[in-house]
């Protein structure tokens, strides 16, 4: 079993924020792979399903970004999972918009959701980094990540979400390199 966590903030106000792209990816995966309806659990919402041979639990923490790790820890403890069985999908300032990279471990790069997760489960979880680009100056970061995607970005966003969902079987099978390659090919 694997736990896939999307980072974001709850509520319709935040739905289209760049900071919520982790939630958006989980919604796309759940739809493409016919996961169960969401249920309130582990201080968030979960959906269960299978991708290939793997049972996957999707978790969208309802704890706000800064406390995401509490929900992750709660689900991990319930399912008796190790950090290596957890994948966190999150927005990444230091990656070009709509680029997707995967890595295991590492720092938090100032991302409060990653910082909270790291504090609760340690750094050894897999991260799917979803590029949002950088606004150019650190003084503009907060407004940028907490801002909605622009109308002219929606098509690229939709393509990225679709590519990640379509190629999720490679991620489920643990073939991160193939996953990244196939997503990149789809996005041209």
Secondary structure, 3 states (H helix, E strand, C coil): CEEEEECCCCCHHHCCEHHHHHHHHHHHHHHHCCCCCCEEECCEEEEEEEECCEEEEEEEECCCHHHHHHHHHHHHHHHCCCHHHEEEEEEECCCCCCCEEEEECCCCCCCHHHHHHHHHHCCCCEEEEEECCCCCCHHHHHHHHCCECCHHHHHHHHHHHHHHHHCHHHHHCCCHHHHHHHHHHHHC
